[in-house]
Amino acid sequence: MGSRAQAAMEYLLIVGLSAMLVLPLIVVSMSQSQRFADDITASQVENIAGAIIDSANTVYYSGEPAKKTIVLNFPERIQSVTVNNDSILFTVMSSSGTYEYVRYTNGPLNGTIRTFAGLHRITLEAWQNQVNITDQ
């Protein structure tokens, strides 16, 4: 009977030590995957803002009746998009909190951009010395 108890204790000791070694690896990998997801979202927002601003500048310099439609895929973590007179402000949620990403344009902007995750069909149209943005 004593040898079975010793074997059970050795088994528990091995399982316990294994769990103590594996648990920190799981915690580190979870935090790294969260940072990776934050980096991907930041890169996507940067690309989206760049595409909108580049298209807005093109339409603005082309003048009326220039019009351009772009299709962009928005990530899930965008909380709001604000179109100001000369900039677009993205408010994005990350694992470390909320941050803002701003891009400036060469001409005045007007319009709204919705924040749902997925494909957005954004039309930029030159109107009387400004660019009107419509998210369909």
Secondary structure, 3 states (H helix, E strand, C coil): CHHHHHHHHHHHHHHHHHHHHHHHHHHHHHHHHHHHHHHHHHHHHHHHHHHHHHHHHHHHHHCCCCEEEEEEEECCCEEEEEECCCEEEEEEEECCEEEEEEEECCCCEEEECCCCCEEEEEEEEEECCEEEEEEC
